[in-house]
Amino acid sequence: MAFNDRGNSFRGRDSNRGGFGGPKEMHNATCSDCGAETQVPFRPDPDRPVYCRECLPNHRKPRENRY
């Protein structure tokens, strides 16, 4: 048996599964910037903003060069 024939035990996460063996539960939300309907992998808190994939990078701190 070759290393790559072992199945998924050493291959990392499947793209359609969460980190704990099951699919992530997605919740509907409205982007606080553009108003687009989106889905997020957490239950949105009405007191905190939620951003879609396109708007989220505009609200993240720029990463410092780690090297």
C-alpha positions in Angstrom: 0.0 0.0 0.0 1.4 3.4 -1.0 1.2 6.4 1.3 -1.4 8.1 -0.9 -3.6 5.0 -0.9 -4.3 5.2 2.9 -7.6 7.1 2.5 -8.2 10.4 4.2 -6.6 9.7 7.6 -3.4 11.7 6.8 -4.6 13.9 3.9 -6.0 16.9 5.9 -9.5 18.1 5.9 -12.0 17.4 3.2 -13.1 20.7 1.5 -16.8 20.0 2.3 -16.4 19.0 6.0 -15.7 21.0 9.1 -12.8 20.4 11.4 -14.8 18.0 13.7 -16.0 15.5 11.2 -19.2 17.0 10.0 -20.4 19.7 7.7 -20.4 23.3 9.0 -23.8 24.6 9.8 -24.3 27.8 7.7 -26.5 30.7 8.8 -28.1 33.3 6.6 -27.0 36.9 7.1 -27.1 40.3 5.4 -23.8 42.1 4.8 -23.6 45.3 6.9 -21.8 47.1 4.1 -23.4 46.3 0.8 -26.7 44.6 1.9 -26.0 41.4 0.0 -27.4 38.1 1.3 -24.6 35.8 2.5 -24.0 32.7 4.6 -21.7 32.5 7.5 -20.4 29.6 9.6 -21.6 31.1 12.9 -24.8 32.4 14.3 -24.8 36.2 13.6 -25.1 38.5 16.6 -27.5 41.4 15.9 -25.2 43.8 17.8 -22.2 43.0 15.6 -21.7 43.6 11.9 -21.5 40.8 9.4 -19.7 41.1 6.1 -19.8 39.2 2.8 -16.8 37.7 1.2 -16.3 40.8 -1.0 -16.5 43.3 1.9 -14.7 41.5 4.6 -11.1 42.3 3.4 -12.0 46.0 3.7 -12.4 45.6 7.5 -9.5 43.4 8.3 -6.3 44.8 9.7 -3.4 44.6 7.2 -1.1 41.7 8.0 2.4 42.6 9.0 5.3 41.0 7.3 6.1 38.0 9.4 9.6 37.4 7.9 
